[in-house]
Amino acid sequence: MPALSINVSTVNPLGDRVFVKVSPSEEKTDGGIYLPDNVKEKPQVGEVVAVGPGKVQDSGDRVPMEVKIGDKVLYSKYAGTDIKLGGEDYVLLSEKDILASVA
């Protein structure tokens, strides 16, 4: 069986799923204290790198996605599936788990 090669450009979310590149977490506090890895909180902000076509309603109509590639978003803390590709952290989540768009 051939090995499966996955990279960011080959990930195409289905339905109302969104693929987000996670922004790095804070390394130190405002007071200058460096945080060890076990104390850092999971980041909740990231940049959208791929979006699905949208959710299909019972009537067969497709609801368009509210976010697009390049948007910075704030998402629920424990939402989605964490994925690591090429040393970068990503999360695959449903559009309903996105709380806000960040300017």
Backbone as a ProteinNet text record, in pm:
[ID]
protein_1_A
[PRIMARY]
MPALSINVSTVNPLGDRVFVKVSPSEEKTDGGIYLPDNVKEKPQVGEVVAVGPGKVQDSGDRVPMEVKIGDKVLYSKYAGTDIKLGGEDYVLLSEKDILASVA
[TERTIARY]
84.7	0	89.2	68.1	152.6	129.2	235.8	226.6	144.4	66.2	-17.9	57.8	75	145.4	42.6	37.4	-59.5	15.4	-28.9	19.9	-98.4	-75.4	-184.8	-261.9	-194.1	-261.9	-347.7	-327.5	-407.2	-527.4	-543.3	-656.4	-773	-883.2	-1005.8	-1118.9	-1155.4	-1261.9	-1394.9	-1473.6	-1604.8	-1714.2	-1827.7	-1943.4	-1912.3	-1946.6	-1925.5	-1799.3	-1699.4	-1574.1	-1477.5	-1391	-1292.5	-1157.5	-1052.1	-915.8	-841	-795.6	-738.5	-595.4	-504.2	-366.5	-366.2	-324.7	-328.8	-218.3	-254.2	-154.6	-74	55.1	137.1	89	104.4	62.9	168.5	128.5	219	330.8	454.6	571.2	596	552.5	574.6	458.1	446.2	338.9	371.7	274.3	297	408.1	425.8	529.1	667.5	678.6	807.3	843.8	751.3	779.2	754.6	855	841.2	757.9	666.7	574.4	625.1	625.1	658.9	544.8	575	475.6	351.5	365.6	249.8	155.3	192.6	107.9	40	94	39.4	-102	-188.5	-324	-327.2	-420.3	-437.9	-485.3	-418.1	-460	-600.7	-671	-806.1	-818.9	-706.6	-708.2	-624.8	-672	-597.6	-640.9	-571.5	-600.7	-659.7	-769.7	-836.9	-750.6	-717.5	-637.7	-718	-832.2	-919.9	-1060.1	-1160	-1300.1	-1373.3	-1473.9	-1558.3	-1659.7	-1739.8	-1837.5	-1959.9	-1981.7	-2097.8	-2190.1	-2276	-2368.3	-2487.1	-2531.5	-2648.4	-2771	-2872.9	-2997	-3082.5	-3187.6	-3277.8	-3342.9	-3360.9	-3422.8	-3326.6	-3198.4	-3099.2	-3020.5	-3060.7	-2987.3	-2861.7	-2755.2	-2629.1	-2619.3	-2589	-2570.5	-2425.6	-2401.1	-2262.1	-2189	-2057.4	-1974.5	-1962.6	-1957	-1943.2	-1798.4	-1705	-1562.9	-1498	-1383.9	-1311.4	-1163.5	-1088.4	-945.4	-878.8	-793.1	-721.8	-782.9	-907.7	-971.5	-904	-889.2	-842.8	-967.9	-973.1	-1093.8	-1061.6	-1161	-1157.4	-1252.5	-1204.5	-1287.6	-1293.2	-1387.6	-1407	-1281.1	-1256.5	-1131.9	-1109.4	-1208.8	-1190.7	-1258.7	-1273	-1342	-1245.3	-1298.6	-1225	-1125.1	-1052.2	-950.5	-814.9	-722.1	-587.6	-506.1	-435.1	-354.5	-219.4	-112	22	75.4	106.4	159.9	285.4	395.7	519.2	564.6	543.8	585.9	490.6	382.7	283.1	159.7	90.4	-32.3	-153.7	-247.7	-373	-487.7	-608.4	-728	-835.2	-903	-1013.6	-1140.5	-1223.8	-1343.6	-1464.2	-1579.1	-1704.3	-1723.6	-1791.7	-1813.1	-1887.5	-1971.7	-2048	-1957.6	-1835	-1741.2	-1662.3	-1676.7	-1611.4	-1698.6	-1638.2	-1711.5	-1712.7	-1600.2	-1591.2	-1479.9	-1490.4	-1383.7	-1302.4	-1169.4	-1082.7	-1018.3	-1027.3	-968.9	-821
-117.6	0	123.9	218.6	337.1	429.7	501.9	596.1	717	769.1	885.4	1010.7	1101.6	1226.8	1337.7	1394.4	1500	1630.4	1735.1	1868.8	1964	2088.3	2184	2199.2	2198.7	2218.9	2099.5	1981.6	1865.1	1844.9	1928.1	1915	1997.4	1930.9	1995.9	1959.7	2050.1	2019.6	1990.5	1905.1	1869.2	1943.9	1965.1	2025.9	2162.1	2178.9	2308.4	2308	2232.2	2224.8	2334.6	2376.4	2480.7	2431.1	2451	2412.2	2538.4	2544.4	2666.6	2642.3	2733.8	2730.8	2802	2731.7	2783.4	2886.3	3000.8	3102	3051.8	3084.5	3036.2	3092.2	3012.7	3056.6	3147.7	3222.1	3315.8	3240.9	3286.4	3225	3280.7	3406.6	3465.5	3556.3	3585.9	3670.6	3817.3	3905.3	4048.2	4097.4	4030.3	4067.5	4014.1	3935.4	3886.8	3747.9	3676.6	3541.8	3442.7	3359.8	3258.3	3141.9	3096.1	2989.1	2854	2751.6	2617	2560.9	2459.9	2403.6	2350.7	2295.2	2236.1	2339.9	2468	2573.2	2654.4	2651.1	2729.7	2684.2	2781.8	2749.2	2720.5	2637.3	2607.3	2734.4	2773.6	2894.9	2879.2	2990	2988.9	3079.3	3126.6	3215.5	3151.8	3166.6	3112.4	3174	3133.6	3184.1	3071.9	3100.8	3002.9	2975.8	2848.2	2811.4	2732.6	2676.9	2606.3	2599.6	2606.7	2596.4	2496.9	2434.2	2343.6	2420.9	2351.2	2417.7	2470.4	2426.4	2469.8	2353.6	2374.2	2270.1	2259.1	2137	2112.6	2097.7	2179.8	2173	2055.5	2025.3	1915.9	1939	2065.6	2097.6	2076.2	2052.4	2032.3	2157.6	2271.1	2395.2	2397.1	2453.7	2463.6	2602	2605.6	2730.7	2773.8	2893.2	2936.4	2959.5	2943.7	2963	3111.8	3144.2	3283.9	3328.4	3233.7	3268.2	3230.3	3293	3262.6	3246.9	3196.3	3175.4	3309.5	3308.4	3428.4	3500.1	3467.7	3529.6	3483.5	3573.3	3537.4	3516.1	3402	3366.7	3327.8	3344.6	3301.4	3183.2	3070.1	2950.2	2894.8	2805.5	2744.2	2671.9	2674	2621.6	2473.7	2391.5	2246.8	2194.8	2280.5	2242.2	2178.9	2096.6	2045	1935.2	1900.8	1796.5	1859.6	1842.6	1898.2	1814.2	1882.4	1816.3	1887	1809	1865.9	1827.1	1926.8	1904.4	1989	1925.5	1998	2086.5	2043.7	2121.8	2234	2252.8	2356.5	2291.3	2365	2315.7	2369.1	2279.2	2313.1	2253	2302.8	2244.1	2239.3	2124.7	2106.8	2112.9	2213.1	2230.7	2266.2	2254.5	2288.1	2439.9	2495.3	2640.2	2688.5	2604.8	2647	2666.3	2612	2629.1	2759.2	2832	2961.3	3065.5	3138	3233.5	3373.2	3413.1	3549	3558.5	3661.3	3695.6	3806	3796.4	3892	3983.5	4114.2	4211.8	4228.5
0	0	0	-93.2	-101.3	18	55.3	166.3	123	214.8	188.8	227.4	133.2	159.7	176.5	296.3	325.5	348.7	280.8	311.1	306.7	340.6	353	222.5	110.6	-17.2	-58.8	0.8	-36	55.3	157.6	250	197.5	166.9	120.6	215.5	306.4	402.3	331.6	392.3	338.2	414.4	347.6	412.2	471.1	600.5	666.5	752.5	711.4	786.1	740.4	835.6	811.1	860.9	782.4	818.4	857.6	983.8	1040.1	1086	1048.7	1098.4	1233.3	1336.5	1473.1	1493	1551.5	1586.4	1705.2	1709.9	1821.3	1954.7	2061	2193.9	2253.2	2353.8	2419.8	2490.3	2471.6	2534.6	2674.3	2697.9	2829.4	2866.3	2994.9	3044.7	3018.2	3044.6	3029.1	3121.5	3234.1	3330	3293.8	3186.6	3140.9	3189.2	3253	3301.6	3187.9	3157.1	3052.8	3103.2	3018.4	3055.9	3007.5	3096.1	3049.4	2964.8	2882.9	2791.7	2861.5	2981.9	3048.2	3108.2	3108.6	3164.6	3054.4	2933.2	2823.2	2790.2	2762.8	2721.4	2571.9	2533.1	2391.7	2320.4	2210.8	2139.4	2082.3	2071.3	2017.4	1895.4	1844	1728.4	1618.6	1495	1382.8	1252	1146	1012.2	927.6	860.2	775.4	652.5	628.8	512.1	409.1	448.1	353.4	411.4	325.4	368.6	280.3	338.1	262.6	180.5	100.7	14.5	89.3	213	290.3	321.5	418.6	463.3	368.7	345.2	261.1	351.3	324.6	401.9	355.9	430.1	394.5	258.2	219.6	90.6	-26	4.3	-99.8	-132.8	-74.6	-97.1	-11.1	-65.6	7.1	70.7	201	274.1	255.9	200.6	178.8	311.1	307.3	426.1	458.1	587.3	629.5	636.5	639.3	643.6	511.4	483.6	360.5	392.4	298.5	316.2	346.8	448.8	488.1	607.7	644	760.7	888.8	984.1	1117.7	1201.3	1271	1345.4	1489.5	1574.6	1713.6	1722.6	1774.6	1779.8	1921.3	1945.9	2077.9	2122.8	2251.7	2308.1	2277.8	2293.4	2275.6	2150.3	2050	1926.8	1827.2	1741.5	1627.8	1657.1	1552.7	1557.8	1532.2	1626.3	1612.2	1514.5	1424.5	1322.3	1316	1304.4	1291	1153.4	1069.8	936	917.7	886.2	859.6	974	1096.5	1212.2	1249.7	1176.1	1204.3	1265	1352	1413.8	1338.9	1312.7	1246.2	1325.5	1299.8	1358.6	1249.8	1241	1147.4	1229.4	1204	1286	1202.1	1263.7	1199.2	1204.6	1106.8	1104.1	1228	1285.3	1403.5	1525.3	1522.7	1633.3	1624.7	1514.3	1501.4	1569.7	1663.6	1744.9	1683.3	1621	1567.5	1464.4	1382.7	1290.3	1357.5	1350.5	1419.1	1315.4	1340	1245.9	1270.2
[MASK]
+++++++++++++++++++++++++++++++++++++++++++++++++++++++++++++++++++++++++++++++++++++++++++++++++++++++

